[in-house]
């Protein structure tokens, strides 16, 4: 039991989760003050956050680079669900700036969906998932993700698929065809 706790503390994803969840609490008074300075204050505050986060980001990137692409069966027995999970991982890689999409179900969702490059709001990620997958997530559902694993988020999205119209979503979605010239 004790060795397991030590192993979790050394795990880069666990350490990154702790950092992401404490970003606001660990901000200095100066960083908080900068956010309210017109024009450049928010940018300066983000630069300081980026400097604090750099070591954590490098450890997560190193962990992802070390991993092989996981087999689809790590996401469960349903092929469609596995493809859905893989698509969510690809979106996280592209939108969040991670070097690859080698995420595992046990990875903390707050790290997977952490936009460490430009500190954009988490709502941007939720909006991208809603747009790209045609799923209505909702603000309350998305806030739960901070305390969930990626596997839990995938399960939640898969089981509660709702389109904007309130109908049950079908995966994979039909291609969106544009008739614009």
Secondary structure, 3 states (H helix, E strand, C coil): CHHHHHHHHHCHHHHHHHHHHCHHHHCCHHHHHHCCCCCCHHHHHHHHHHHHHHHHHHHHHHHHHHCCCCCHHHHCCCHHHHHHHHHHHHHHHHHHCCCCCCCCCCCEHHHHCCCCCCCCCHHHHHHHHHHHHCCCCCHHHHHHHHHCEHHHHHHHHHHCCECCCCCECCCCCCCCCCCCC
